[in-house]
């Protein structure tokens, strides 16, 4: 796994402007929660999504995770206070943890000869925004 992978897809949407946005909303004292909410919710949802994807397949959890990230990005974009921003980060992190199930799906879809290439493409798609 590359260094860019744990950051996730949705967090990149507001990671570049997280400090100015938090300052404008007047929540400098809650900055740790803005960042920490993503990490905590990602860890929880990733732990839940793995067994669910083993039972129900990879496609539906990944699509649900992407929808949750979309909702979180919308909530973060219209946030009027820091509490809403923290809730949005929590939603984004929860969705990202579910989307991380894609790592298990790529080796299942490809033959042994092409698995490393498939995972490399997946990592490149995550690291590209950096």
QUIFEN-V943959 format. One record per run of one state. SS is the DSSP state (2 for helix, 1 for strand, 0 for the rest). FROM is the first residue (numbers start at 1). TO is the last residue. Records with the same first field share a line. If there is no record, write none. Layout:
SS->FROM-TO, FROM-TO
This chain:
0->1-4, 8-11, 16-17, 25-27, 57-57, 78-81, 100-101, 110-111, 128-130
2->5-7, 12-15, 18-24, 28-56, 58-77, 82-99, 102-109, 112-127
